[in-house]
Amino acid sequence: MAKSTIQYRQLKTEGLFEGVELKPLVVDVLRRRGWADSAKQRILDLDQDGSAVILNKLLPPDQWDKPVFAGQLIHVQAGADVHAVMQSLDDDTEEYVVQSLNVADQARVLKGVLYFAVVDNHVGLIEGQQVRGRLLERYLTALLQKAGELEPGEAIILNGKFMAGDGKELDASTEVTIAAKPNRGNEQAVSIAEREAAEARDHGSTVFDVLRTLGWSAEAVESLKSEVPDDGWIEGFFKVFIKQKTRTKKPISRATINEALRNVDAADLGLRGNGSEKNGIVKLSLQRTVQTNNSLLDPADAMEQIVNALREWAEAGKIDCRFDP
């Protein structure tokens, strides 16, 4: 058993065709294009780096006419070198021989797994350490473009839903602060000294990630990296706000926050409105215990727990999701 965080996301419909609904659209594409029963047909090369992203295990097709569509997204690498000791450590030997093994002929190395469920335009997901919500957006965009359902430039965006730390609706805020994980020379996760929301987690956007988001070129980022001494590191604490000609700050809407910060860890965020959000800002999410197969989550139970979370949020009135067939 493992504790997993289930996040809520919702399709941004602005910019897409009128009346778009994600769940029936994906189901229709998979059936119409003959991709429902062939995982091979659902392989997409998103990064052109020898890896592949696959919409893998799915809820059985005979259940797709019901309100829920659920699946597993996996990211695999074509081949990799693994360094290992092949001898038993019980052997009485002068030394253990370290060997470099290429597993490309025997297996495709799993980079990460993500689980999700969709009801209309409502999405629940469990991210993996290496497979995040952004990859699900990219995959669905590429899949629907391949099927001719999206025009070039159109994209699937799955907005988050942020709330104040006390569970109330988030007010429009005049300032958003983002604390990025420091880039230390040894690349080990460390605590962020200055933050307004919560302690740093083991994953999240680094300073360099944020700079790229802000438009820094790869050359500029590399130049900055080269200036960091071997025993040093770089830290960042960013404030985002809108200024008006009157020199006052204009509030940032909830819709903008839900989209712009959807892939940022809520623990790295703080808000200021008329006052400071003393209890921080939280994403709509919850933790559930999921069955495991060795160190991997059990796909069927992961998808079931995600659907249960969507139902719980709907029953509590936190989302306007309907499960009626």
C-alpha positions as a Markdown table, in Angstrom:
| # | Residue | x | y | z |
|---|---|---|---|---|
| 1 | Met | 0.0 | 0.0 | 0.0 |
| 2 | Ala | 1.2 | 3.5 | -0.7 |
| 3 | Lys | -0.1 | 7.0 | 0.0 |
| 4 | Ser | -0.8 | 8.9 | -3.2 |
| 5 | Thr | -1.9 | 12.5 | -3.9 |
| 6 | Ile | -4.9 | 12.8 | -6.2 |
| 7 | Gln | -5.1 | 16.2 | -7.9 |
| 8 | Tyr | -8.1 | 17.8 | -9.6 |
| 9 | Arg | -7.8 | 19.4 | -13.0 |
| 10 | Gln | -10.4 | 20.7 | -15.5 |
| 11 | Leu | -10.2 | 21.2 | -19.2 |
| 12 | Lys | -9.8 | 24.8 | -20.3 |
| 13 | Thr | -12.5 | 25.1 | -23.0 |
| 14 | Glu | -11.7 | 28.6 | -24.2 |
| 15 | Gly | -9.9 | 28.5 | -27.5 |
| 16 | Leu | -11.3 | 25.1 | -28.4 |
| 17 | Phe | -14.4 | 24.4 | -30.4 |
| 18 | Glu | -17.9 | 25.1 | -28.9 |
| 19 | Gly | -19.3 | 22.4 | -26.7 |
| 20 | Val | -16.1 | 20.4 | -26.4 |
| 21 | Glu | -16.1 | 17.7 | -23.8 |
| 22 | Leu | -12.9 | 15.8 | -23.2 |
| 23 | Lys | -14.2 | 12.4 | -22.1 |
| 24 | Pro | -16.5 | 11.7 | -25.0 |
| 25 | Leu | -14.0 | 13.3 | -27.4 |
| 26 | Val | -11.1 | 10.9 | -26.4 |
| 27 | Val | -13.4 | 7.9 | -26.4 |
| 28 | Asp | -14.7 | 8.7 | -29.9 |
| 29 | Val | -11.2 | 9.1 | -31.3 |
| 30 | Leu | -10.0 | 5.9 | -29.8 |
| 31 | Arg | -12.9 | 3.9 | -31.2 |
| 32 | Arg | -13.2 | 5.6 | -34.6 |
| 33 | Arg | -9.5 | 5.4 | -35.4 |
| 34 | Gly | -9.3 | 1.8 | -34.2 |
| 35 | Trp | -6.9 | 2.6 | -31.4 |
| 36 | Ala | -9.1 | 1.2 | -28.6 |
| 37 | Asp | -7.6 | -2.3 | -28.7 |
| 38 | Ser | -4.1 | -1.5 | -29.8 |
| 39 | Ala | -1.6 | 0.0 | -27.3 |
| 40 | Lys | 0.9 | 0.1 | -30.2 |
| 41 | Gln | -1.3 | 2.6 | -32.0 |
| 42 | Arg | -1.3 | 4.8 | -28.9 |
| 43 | Ile | 2.5 | 5.2 | -28.8 |
| 44 | Leu | 3.5 | 8.8 | -29.4 |
| 45 | Asp | 7.1 | 10.2 | -29.7 |
| 46 | Leu | 6.8 | 13.5 | -28.0 |
| 47 | Asp | 10.4 | 14.3 | -27.3 |
| 48 | Gln | 12.3 | 12.8 | -30.3 |
| 49 | Asp | 14.9 | 11.4 | -27.8 |
| 50 | Gly | 14.4 | 7.7 | -28.1 |
| 51 | Ser | 11.6 | 7.7 | -25.5 |
| 52 | Ala | 7.9 | 7.0 | -26.0 |
| 53 | Val | 4.8 | 8.0 | -24.2 |
| 54 | Ile | 1.9 | 5.5 | -24.3 |
| 55 | Leu | -1.7 | 5.6 | -23.2 |
| 56 | Asn | -1.4 | 2.1 | -21.8 |
| 57 | Lys | -3.8 | 0.3 | -19.5 |
| 58 | Leu | -7.3 | 1.6 | -19.9 |
| 59 | Leu | -10.7 | 1.0 | -18.3 |
| 60 | Pro | -12.3 | -1.8 | -20.4 |
| 61 | Pro | -13.9 | -0.4 | -23.6 |
| 62 | Asp | -17.3 | -1.9 | -22.7 |
| 63 | Gln | -17.4 | 0.6 | -19.9 |
| 64 | Trp | -16.6 | 3.7 | -21.9 |
| 65 | Asp | -20.2 | 4.6 | -22.5 |
| 66 | Lys | -20.6 | 5.1 | -18.7 |
| 67 | Pro | -19.6 | 8.6 | -17.3 |
| 68 | Val | -15.9 | 7.6 | -16.6 |
| 69 | Phe | -12.9 | 7.1 | -18.8 |
| 70 | Ala | -9.7 | 6.2 | -17.0 |
| 71 | Gly | -6.2 | 5.1 | -18.0 |
| 72 | Gln | -2.5 | 4.8 | -17.3 |
| 73 | Leu | 0.1 | 7.0 | -19.1 |
| 74 | Ile | 3.6 | 5.5 | -19.2 |
| 75 | His | 6.9 | 7.1 | -20.4 |
| 76 | Val | 9.5 | 4.5 | -21.5 |
| 77 | Gln | 13.1 | 4.9 | -22.6 |
| 78 | Ala | 14.3 | 2.8 | -25.6 |
| 79 | Gly | 17.5 | 1.7 | -23.9 |
| 80 | Ala | 19.8 | 2.5 | -21.1 |
| 81 | Asp | 23.0 | 1.4 | -19.5 |
| 82 | Val | 22.7 | -0.1 | -16.0 |
| 83 | His | 25.7 | -0.4 | -13.8 |
| 84 | Ala | 25.5 | -3.4 | -11.6 |
| 85 | Val | 27.3 | -6.1 | -9.6 |
| 86 | Met | 26.2 | -9.5 | -10.9 |
| 87 | Gln | 27.9 | -11.6 | -8.2 |
| 88 | Ser | 26.2 | -12.6 | -5.0 |
| 89 | Leu | 27.3 | -10.5 | -2.1 |
| 90 | Asp | 27.6 | -13.7 | -0.2 |
| 91 | Asp | 30.5 | -14.7 | -2.4 |
| 92 | Asp | 33.9 | -14.6 | -0.6 |
| 93 | Thr | 35.9 | -12.8 | -3.2 |
| 94 | Glu | 38.8 | -10.3 | -3.4 |
| 95 | Glu | 36.5 | -7.8 | -5.1 |
| 96 | Tyr | 33.1 | -7.5 | -6.7 |
| 97 | Val | 33.2 | -6.7 | -10.4 |
| 98 | Val | 31.1 | -3.7 | -11.5 |
| 99 | Gln | 29.7 | -4.2 | -15.0 |
| 100 | Ser | 27.9 | -1.9 | -17.5 |
| 101 | Leu | 24.9 | -3.7 | -18.9 |
| 102 | Asn | 22.7 | -2.4 | -21.8 |
| 103 | Val | 19.1 | -3.5 | -21.3 |
| 104 | Ala | 17.9 | -2.2 | -24.6 |
| 105 | Asp | 17.5 | -5.7 | -26.1 |
| 106 | Gln | 15.6 | -7.1 | -23.0 |
| 107 | Ala | 13.4 | -4.3 | -21.9 |
| 108 | Arg | 12.2 | -0.7 | -22.3 |
| 109 | Val | 13.1 | 1.2 | -19.2 |
| 110 | Leu | 10.2 | 2.8 | -17.4 |
| 111 | Lys | 10.8 | 6.5 | -16.7 |
| 112 | Gly | 7.5 | 7.0 | -14.9 |
| 113 | Val | 3.7 | 6.4 | -14.7 |
| 114 | Leu | 0.7 | 8.7 | -14.4 |
| 115 | Tyr | -2.9 | 7.6 | -13.7 |
| 116 | Phe | -6.0 | 9.6 | -14.5 |
| 117 | Ala | -9.7 | 9.5 | -14.8 |
| 118 | Val | -12.0 | 11.8 | -16.8 |
| 119 | Val | -15.7 | 12.7 | -16.4 |
| 120 | Asp | -16.9 | 15.2 | -19.0 |
| 121 | Asn | -14.2 | 18.0 | -18.6 |
| 122 | His | -13.2 | 17.0 | -15.1 |
| 123 | Val | -9.9 | 15.2 | -14.5 |
| 124 | Gly | -8.4 | 13.5 | -11.5 |
| 125 | Leu | -4.8 | 12.3 | -11.7 |
| 126 | Ile | -2.0 | 10.8 | -9.7 |
| 127 | Glu | 1.4 | 12.0 | -11.0 |
| 128 | Gly | 4.6 | 10.0 | -11.0 |
| 129 | Gln | 8.0 | 11.5 | -10.0 |
| 130 | Gln | 8.9 | 11.8 | -13.7 |
| 131 | Val | 5.5 | 11.8 | -15.4 |
| 132 | Arg | 3.7 | 15.0 | -14.4 |
| 133 | Gly | 0.4 | 16.6 | -15.5 |
| 134 | Arg | 2.1 | 18.6 | -18.2 |
| 135 | Leu | 3.0 | 15.4 | -20.0 |
| 136 | Leu | -0.7 | 14.3 | -20.0 |
| 137 | Glu | -1.6 | 17.6 | -21.5 |
| 138 | Arg | 1.1 | 17.2 | -24.2 |
| 139 | Tyr | 0.0 | 13.6 | -24.9 |
| 140 | Leu | -3.7 | 14.4 | -25.3 |
| 141 | Thr | -2.9 | 17.4 | -27.5 |
| 142 | Ala | -0.7 | 15.3 | -29.8 |
| 143 | Leu | -3.3 | 12.4 | -29.8 |
| 144 | Leu | -6.2 | 14.7 | -30.8 |
| 145 | Gln | -4.1 | 16.5 | -33.4 |
| 146 | Lys | -3.1 | 13.2 | -34.9 |
| 147 | Ala | -6.8 | 12.3 | -35.1 |
| 148 | Gly | -7.6 | 15.7 | -36.7 |
| 149 | Glu | -9.7 | 16.9 | -33.8 |
| 150 | Leu | -7.4 | 19.8 | -32.9 |
| 151 | Glu | -6.0 | 22.4 | -35.2 |
| 152 | Pro | -2.3 | 23.4 | -35.1 |
| 153 | Gly | -1.9 | 25.8 | -32.2 |
| 154 | Glu | -4.8 | 24.4 | -30.3 |
| 155 | Ala | -3.8 | 22.6 | -27.1 |
| 156 | Ile | -5.3 | 20.7 | -24.2 |
| 157 | Ile | -4.8 | 22.7 | -21.0 |
| 158 | Leu | -5.9 | 21.1 | -17.7 |
| 159 | Asn | -6.3 | 23.9 | -15.2 |
| 160 | Gly | -5.8 | 23.3 | -11.5 |
| 161 | Lys | -8.2 | 24.5 | -8.8 |
| 162 | Phe | -6.6 | 26.6 | -6.1 |
| 163 | Met | -8.2 | 27.5 | -2.8 |
| 164 | Ala | -7.2 | 29.4 | 0.3 |
| 165 | Gly | -5.6 | 27.3 | 3.0 |
| 166 | Asp | -8.8 | 27.4 | 5.1 |
| 167 | Gly | -10.7 | 25.7 | 2.2 |
| 168 | Lys | -12.6 | 28.8 | 1.1 |
| 169 | Glu | -12.7 | 30.1 | -2.5 |
| 170 | Leu | -9.6 | 32.0 | -3.5 |
| 171 | Asp | -9.9 | 35.7 | -3.7 |
| 172 | Ala | -8.4 | 37.6 | -6.6 |
| 173 | Ser | -4.8 | 38.4 | -5.5 |
| 174 | Thr | -2.6 | 41.3 | -6.1 |
| 175 | Glu | 0.6 | 39.4 | -5.8 |
| 176 | Val | 1.8 | 35.8 | -6.3 |
| 177 | Thr | 5.1 | 34.6 | -4.9 |
| 178 | Ile | 6.9 | 31.5 | -6.2 |
| 179 | Ala | 9.7 | 29.9 | -4.2 |
| 180 | Ala | 11.7 | 27.7 | -6.5 |
| 181 | Lys | 13.9 | 24.8 | -5.3 |
| 182 | Pro | 17.5 | 25.9 | -5.1 |
| 183 | Asn | 20.0 | 24.5 | -7.6 |
| 184 | Arg | 22.9 | 23.2 | -5.5 |
| 185 | Gly | 26.0 | 21.9 | -7.1 |
| 186 | Asn | 25.4 | 18.4 | -5.7 |
| 187 | Glu | 21.8 | 18.5 | -7.1 |
| 188 | Gln | 20.4 | 17.2 | -3.8 |
| 189 | Ala | 17.0 | 18.4 | -2.6 |
| 190 | Val | 17.3 | 21.0 | 0.1 |
| 191 | Ser | 15.0 | 23.3 | 2.1 |
| 192 | Ile | 14.0 | 26.7 | 0.9 |
| 193 | Ala | 14.8 | 29.2 | 3.5 |
| 194 | Glu | 12.4 | 32.0 | 2.5 |
| 195 | Arg | 8.9 | 31.0 | 1.6 |
| 196 | Glu | 5.3 | 32.1 | 2.4 |
| 197 | Ala | 3.3 | 29.0 | 1.9 |
| 198 | Ala | 4.9 | 25.8 | 3.2 |
| 199 | Glu | 8.1 | 23.8 | 3.4 |
| 200 | Ala | 9.7 | 22.6 | 0.1 |
| 201 | Arg | 8.9 | 19.2 | -1.1 |
| 202 | Asp | 11.3 | 16.7 | -2.8 |
| 203 | His | 10.2 | 17.8 | -6.3 |
| 204 | Gly | 9.1 | 21.0 | -7.9 |
| 205 | Ser | 10.3 | 23.7 | -10.2 |
| 206 | Thr | 13.9 | 24.7 | -9.8 |
| 207 | Val | 15.2 | 28.2 | -10.2 |
| 208 | Phe | 16.4 | 27.5 | -13.7 |
| 209 | Asp | 13.0 | 26.0 | -14.6 |
| 210 | Val | 11.3 | 29.2 | -13.5 |
| 211 | Leu | 13.8 | 31.3 | -15.5 |
| 212 | Arg | 13.0 | 29.3 | -18.6 |
| 213 | Thr | 9.3 | 29.9 | -18.0 |
| 214 | Leu | 10.0 | 33.6 | -17.7 |
| 215 | Gly | 11.6 | 33.6 | -21.2 |
| 216 | Trp | 15.3 | 33.1 | -20.5 |
| 217 | Ser | 17.0 | 31.5 | -23.4 |
| 218 | Ala | 19.0 | 28.2 | -23.0 |
| 219 | Glu | 22.2 | 30.2 | -23.6 |
| 220 | Ala | 21.4 | 32.7 | -20.9 |
| 221 | Val | 20.5 | 29.9 | -18.4 |
| 222 | Glu | 23.8 | 28.0 | -19.2 |
| 223 | Ser | 25.7 | 31.2 | -18.8 |
| 224 | Leu | 24.2 | 31.7 | -15.4 |
| 225 | Lys | 25.0 | 28.1 | -14.4 |
| 226 | Ser | 28.6 | 28.5 | -15.4 |
| 227 | Glu | 29.0 | 31.4 | -12.9 |
| 228 | Val | 28.0 | 29.3 | -10.0 |
| 229 | Pro | 31.1 | 28.0 | -8.1 |
| 230 | Asp | 31.5 | 24.3 | -7.4 |
| 231 | Asp | 30.7 | 24.8 | -3.7 |
| 232 | Gly | 27.9 | 27.2 | -4.3 |
| 233 | Trp | 24.3 | 27.3 | -5.5 |
| 234 | Ile | 21.6 | 29.6 | -6.8 |
| 235 | Glu | 18.3 | 30.4 | -5.1 |
| 236 | Gly | 15.3 | 32.3 | -6.4 |
| 237 | Phe | 12.2 | 33.8 | -4.9 |
| 238 | Phe | 9.9 | 35.3 | -7.5 |
| 239 | Lys | 7.0 | 37.8 | -7.2 |
| 240 | Val | 4.4 | 38.2 | -9.9 |
| 241 | Phe | 2.1 | 41.1 | -10.0 |
| 242 | Ile | 0.3 | 43.5 | -12.4 |
| 243 | Lys | 1.0 | 47.2 | -12.1 |
| 244 | Gln | -1.4 | 49.9 | -13.4 |
| 245 | Lys | -0.5 | 53.5 | -14.4 |
| 246 | Thr | -1.8 | 54.6 | -11.1 |
| 247 | Arg | 1.0 | 52.5 | -9.6 |
| 248 | Thr | -1.4 | 50.4 | -7.7 |
| 249 | Lys | -1.4 | 46.6 | -8.2 |
| 250 | Lys | -4.3 | 45.1 | -10.2 |
| 251 | Pro | -5.7 | 41.8 | -8.8 |
| 252 | Ile | -4.8 | 38.6 | -10.6 |
| 253 | Ser | -8.0 | 36.6 | -11.2 |
| 254 | Arg | -8.7 | 33.1 | -10.0 |
| 255 | Ala | -8.9 | 31.8 | -13.6 |
| 256 | Thr | -5.5 | 33.1 | -14.3 |
| 257 | Ile | -4.0 | 31.5 | -11.2 |
| 258 | Asn | -5.7 | 28.2 | -11.9 |
| 259 | Glu | -4.1 | 28.1 | -15.4 |
| 260 | Ala | -0.8 | 29.8 | -14.9 |
| 261 | Leu | 0.1 | 27.9 | -11.8 |
| 262 | Arg | -1.5 | 24.5 | -12.6 |
| 263 | Asn | 1.9 | 22.7 | -12.9 |
| 264 | Val | 3.6 | 24.5 | -9.9 |
| 265 | Asp | 3.6 | 22.8 | -6.6 |
| 266 | Ala | 1.2 | 24.6 | -4.3 |
| 267 | Ala | 3.7 | 24.3 | -1.4 |
| 268 | Asp | 5.9 | 26.8 | -3.4 |
| 269 | Leu | 3.2 | 29.5 | -3.6 |
| 270 | Gly | 2.0 | 32.4 | -1.6 |
| 271 | Leu | -0.6 | 35.1 | -2.2 |
| 272 | Arg | -1.3 | 38.6 | -1.2 |
| 273 | Gly | -4.7 | 40.3 | -1.5 |
| 274 | Asn | -6.0 | 42.8 | 0.9 |
| 275 | Gly | -3.8 | 40.9 | 3.3 |
| 276 | Ser | -1.7 | 37.8 | 3.2 |
| 277 | Glu | -3.1 | 34.4 | 2.8 |
| 278 | Lys | -2.0 | 33.3 | 6.2 |
| 279 | Asn | -2.9 | 29.7 | 5.7 |
| 280 | Gly | -1.2 | 29.5 | 2.3 |
| 281 | Ile | -2.7 | 28.4 | -1.0 |
| 282 | Val | -3.7 | 24.8 | -1.7 |
| 283 | Lys | -4.6 | 22.9 | -4.8 |
| 284 | Leu | -7.8 | 20.9 | -4.7 |
| 285 | Ser | -6.3 | 17.5 | -3.9 |
| 286 | Leu | -6.5 | 14.7 | -1.4 |
| 287 | Gln | -4.4 | 11.7 | -0.3 |
| 288 | Arg | -5.6 | 8.2 | -0.6 |
| 289 | Thr | -4.0 | 4.8 | 0.1 |
| 290 | Val | -3.5 | 2.8 | -3.1 |
| 291 | Gln | -2.6 | -0.9 | -3.4 |
| 292 | Thr | 0.8 | -1.6 | -4.9 |
| 293 | Asn | 2.4 | -4.4 | -7.0 |
| 294 | Asn | 5.9 | -4.4 | -5.6 |
| 295 | Ser | 6.9 | -0.7 | -5.9 |
| 296 | Leu | 4.3 | 0.2 | -8.6 |
| 297 | Leu | 0.8 | 1.3 | -7.9 |
| 298 | Asp | -1.9 | -1.2 | -8.9 |
| 299 | Pro | -3.5 | 0.4 | -12.0 |
| 300 | Ala | -7.0 | -0.7 | -11.3 |
| 301 | Asp | -7.0 | 0.5 | -7.7 |
| 302 | Ala | -5.3 | 3.8 | -8.6 |
| 303 | Met | -8.0 | 4.5 | -11.2 |
| 304 | Glu | -10.7 | 3.5 | -8.7 |
| 305 | Gln | -9.3 | 5.9 | -6.0 |
| 306 | Ile | -9.2 | 8.7 | -8.5 |
| 307 | Val | -12.8 | 8.2 | -9.5 |
| 308 | Asn | -13.8 | 8.0 | -5.8 |
| 309 | Ala | -12.0 | 11.4 | -5.3 |
| 310 | Leu | -14.0 | 13.0 | -8.1 |
| 311 | Arg | -17.2 | 11.7 | -6.6 |
| 312 | Glu | -16.3 | 13.0 | -3.2 |
| 313 | Trp | -15.5 | 16.5 | -4.6 |
| 314 | Ala | -18.7 | 16.5 | -6.6 |
| 315 | Glu | -20.8 | 15.4 | -3.6 |
| 316 | Ala | -19.2 | 18.1 | -1.4 |
| 317 | Gly | -20.0 | 20.8 | -4.1 |
| 318 | Lys | -16.4 | 21.6 | -4.7 |
| 319 | Ile | -16.8 | 20.7 | -8.5 |
| 320 | Asp | -19.8 | 20.7 | -10.7 |
| 321 | Cys | -19.2 | 17.2 | -11.9 |
| 322 | Arg | -22.1 | 14.9 | -12.7 |
| 323 | Phe | -21.9 | 11.1 | -12.8 |
| 324 | Asp | -25.3 | 10.5 | -14.3 |
| 325 | Pro | -25.1 | 8.1 | -17.3 |
